[in-house]
Amino acid sequence: MAPTDKGKAGGVSVGSFFELKSELAKQADEFSRNKALSGPKYVVGETKKNKKSTVWTRSNKGIESRARRDIELEEVSKVTVESARAALERKAQLYEKLRKGKSGGLSEQQYDALLVDFDSKDVDRYESDSDDVDESATVPRAPEHDDDSVIEYEDEFGRIRTGRRSEVPRHLLPTSNDQEIEDDDVIYNPVNFFPVYEPSAERVKAVEEELIEAQKRPDTHYDAAKEVRAKGAAFYQFSADEETRKQQMEELRSAREGTKKTREDVGAVDVRPGEVEGMRADETSSTNRALEKRKREIENRRALLEAKRKKLKVDGNAPPSQPMLEPQTPPVFNQANDPFAALETQVSKPPSRESKAAIRANVASTVDADAFLAQLEQEVLKKQK
């Protein structure tokens, strides 16, 4: 018998249909909620990458080659550093042996050529008993260098001991005569088979004199060529030869004296410390210079008046040898208030026979001029003070 229900007849129940519908509604609500929360409606895609590199990401030109070269140099320097470290360790060991009074494998000539006097060094000169090392407990090692051989020596107690040459104290080192062992079985090559050069006594003496002259330290002077630096404008390089040097110094000294004399004749003013030549000075210095200039003018004029006055006296006292001509009438000048102008007017008159009163009047006017000059000089000195 066929079922009468349509839902059952289709193979789908009513409950499953409602569940599907509720599930669809739930998904629609969730989709709308997410869409509202996401913001814009469109979907932002991925930004396009710029294939061109920027300045910050681009490396400098040739940096890769320099990096490879630096790596190669580091490898080379590493070997150099290791060899230098080994050499420094050997020097440190040698210094320690010499400091303790041992020879260190050096000969007498090498020890004398050292710049450090280890005999006079009092640092750790006397070691404590705790520093002593039991030599019997030390395992002998092969010498690090071929020249550091094992030798026999006699200690301070007369015992014959054996040790490396660098470990033997300097005062116990055997001399060259002690090391020579005479053996009859040894065969030596013939000596002086070929002619040997023997210098003459004159040649030996000449070489000794040359060495003595070379050892004498000559008088050395400053050489500007040995220093790389800028020199001043007044720098002067003297010659290394003594005669040329003295000649140059004499020329400079004579030039200095000539310059000083020229400045004195011209009346040049020396620039004092703290002043700059050509710059504007203060009012005090300008006033002093004006007073000095005025004083020089007064002195020059006084000397001129003194010469004219002496000439006037000589002409007035001299006896007339020839008949004097009739004096010409001098031109009439306005009376001047300046005593210098009046004095010049009187002096410029042609010589004539004058009475003693006229001569005394001329002398009196000259005295007035001297008094005026003295008063002016006193005023100038007061202003300077």
Phi, psi and omega in degrees: 000130182284145180290145182274336183282134181289324179295315179291326180294327179280351181086004179236129180277164180289325180296317179294328179294316178294324178296319178295320180293319177294325178293320177296319178296321179296317180295323179294318177298317180295322180293317179294323179294315179295325180292323178290324180284333185288343178095247184292159183277336183272161180257123181282128179271179181283138180290149181281131181282139178274120182288334181282129181283149180275176180294328184283330180269344183277133180275158180291160181286129178081011182287329180292319179294323178293324178295318178295320179293323177296322178296319178295319179294325177296322178294319179292316181293331178297318177294320180294320179295320179295317179294322178294321178296319179296320179294321178293323177295319178296319179294323179295319178295318178296319178297320180295321179293317179293326179293327180277002177094008180268166185283327181071015180080013180264148176278176180295320179295318179294322180291323178291333180278357180291147180275347181253130177270096183286338180290328182269356179284125182260009179281124179054040181288318178252113182270154179281169180293336180291341180276350179293141181243134177287109183292334179291334180274353181271129179281124180295140179244158178290144181298141180289330181237154182290330183282348178269077185271168178270127182231166175254141179214162181254125182279185184290345178262007178085011181269143177272121182233162182237139179186167178292153185296326180289340181268351183278133176301152186294323183283353179252005180293135178289145178283171181293330180290326180290333183278342180285120181250121180279125180225127182288338183278349182283133179252123180257150176289154180296138182262144179059039175290322176261155180296133181256136180285125176239113182292151179282169181295324179295320180294319178297318180294319179295320179294319178297319178295321178297320179294320179296318178294324180291327180286336178292128182278115180287164178287113182261143178241169182293132178242113182289341181290342181275353180240129179264090179202163182280136178259161180283173182291330182266015181289140179224125181267114177280156179283154178282339178285135185294317182294314178296325180295315179297320179297318178296320179294322178294320178297318178295321180294317179294322177295323178294315180297320178296321178295318179297319180294319179296320179294323178293321180292321181283336183084032180289146181262127179288141178281121181281162179300134180094349179260158179241129182292133180093347179274163181282124181274171180284175184292326182296314180294322178294322178295317179297319180294322178295320178294319179296319178297317179295323179294319178296321178296320179296318180295319179296320180289326177295320178296321178296317179294323179296321179294319179293323180293319177297319179296322179294320178295318180296318180293328181284326182273342183287138178288143180287122180269336181231155177295132182280142177285163179293125183295140178282152179285118182290155177293151182272125179246155174290146181293126183258145177279342182282125179294333179293319180295320179295319180294320179295324179295320180290323182288326184286353179291145179294148181294139179211170178286116180238157178280172178295328179295320179295319179296319179295326178294320178295318180296321180296320178295325178293320178297321177299320178295320178296320179296321178296319178295319179296318179297319179295323178294320178297320179296320179296318179295321178296321179294324178293323178290000000 
